[in-house]
Amino acid sequence: MFDIYLPIAGVEFNLLILLCIGLTVGVLGGFFGVGGAWVVTPALNIFGFPMAYAIGTDLAHIFGKSIVATKKHGKMGNVDVKMGLISIVGSVIGVEIGAQIVMWLTAKGLAGPVVRYSYMALLFGLGLFMLWDYFTKDKRAAAKAAKDAAAGIVPGQKPKKSGWNLPPMIHFPVSGVTISLWTVVLVFLLTGLLSGFLGVGGGFIRMPALIYLIGCPTAVAVGTDLFSVVFSGAYGCFTYAVKGRVEIIAALLMLIGASIGAQIGVTAVKYIHGYGIRLLFAIMVILAGSSVALKQFHATTAAAYLVMISAVSMCVIIVIQMSRGFSREKAAKAVEAAKNAAAAKSPAG
Amino acid sequence: MKRSVQGLVVAILALLPSLAAAGGEGLEVPEAMGKKVPLEDLSGINLWAGQLYNDNLWLYAVVCTVVMGVVGVTIAFGTDLILKAIGMEVHKIEHKE
């Protein structure tokens, strides 16, 4: 039931599975600001989609989905276009350097294990750092407040930044950051290098880099990262299609699911604030790291199931949190309306 | 400012291929598969997609990219209108950490 024929791949595939995979990755992509290829490829694999077409079809739908999510993030003031454009340039150069390192390692016969272990170290390291950041934020804020008080700094008054202020300094109004151009370029060069070296899209590296290294608010990091994904997704779609590796019907169906998911994911950013997003992202990254570790021990099917179950569970958590936020907002509006009505009824003066 | 943005866009267009190639396994994807889609039992949109694929892969790639972009833009603006009509339009949010 619900099986449709996919002409390019030459197989029958379940329509609902494609819509559901799209929906799941759409929620995650809109919420975390990532492409989500690490979820889609193993999910398609489990359900028997021909692997020759999986990556290209995934990239094609990521292109369309990221337009939907970026548009909505833009409306919410979460897209820093200037930062996004610089991120693309820096990333591209970094990717080239990363790819050259991999080629050098390949020539030495070391590429496979070095890349795999680096990938695991990055995922676990990033996830654990973000968890540490989340669980110690109050303690660190209290310590900083005490230190500021001892130094005679009035709360709310920004102390002079002692960072690297090498000119030209650039102001990013959307992110609310003034930073040296060289810092920004260096950060994106580094994230690009890592994605080229590890052979991944890089959304999950760029998003935390925007937060921790550049100082963007979490929601802006999510939106700006998605803006970059639009460009890489477009090129990815084209280049894989030229190689005959895009199943256009499947990509369209996934895009429909993903567009609905992206609406949910982006809306959730309105209700789940910065540190909430960081906590969920940290958990997701650690689960992704566990999946890579399983693959390393040749448990490929278990790894794919772990990714899929994690992704679906994360979507459920995001939807529940969003519903709670929506209910709270509705209740607050109702109280406000009641107050206004009472004030209007009471005699003037 | 305008010039620097233009410069950035040109640089992006020139460098984009490497970024997309960061898709990992994508680096190992062989060139065109040389495969032809059997068209005998196809009809409608499947036949159109199959014919396009068989005739010209470059055109197929352009169509895939344009279709995905156009569908993405249509859904983005379409849902905006629908959400606005039902009162669920989003506005600028305060960036709270």
Interface residues (C-beta under 8 A of the other chain):
Chain A: Y5 P7 I8 G10 A37 A52 I55 G56 L59 A60 H61 F63 G64 K65 S66 I67 V68 K71 K72 K75 M76 G77 N78 K82 L85 I86 I88 V89 S91 V92 I93 V95 E96 G98 A99 G176 G192 S195 G196 L198 G199 V200 G201 G202 P217 T218 A219 V220 F231 S232 G233 A234 Y235 G236 C237 F238 T239 Y240 A241 V242 K243 G244 R245 V246 I248 I249 A251 L252 L255 I256 S259 Q263 V266 T267 V269 K270 H273 G274 Y275
Chain B: V5 L8 V9 A11 I12 L15 L16 P17 S18 L19 A20 A21 A22 G23 G24 E25 G26 L27 V29 P30 E31 A32 M33 G34 K35 V37 P38 L42 I45 N46 L47 A49 G50 Y53 L57 W58 Y60 A61 V62 V63 C64 T65 V67 M68 G69 V71 G72 V73 I75 A76 F77 T79 D80 L83 V90 H91 K92 I93 H95 K96 E97
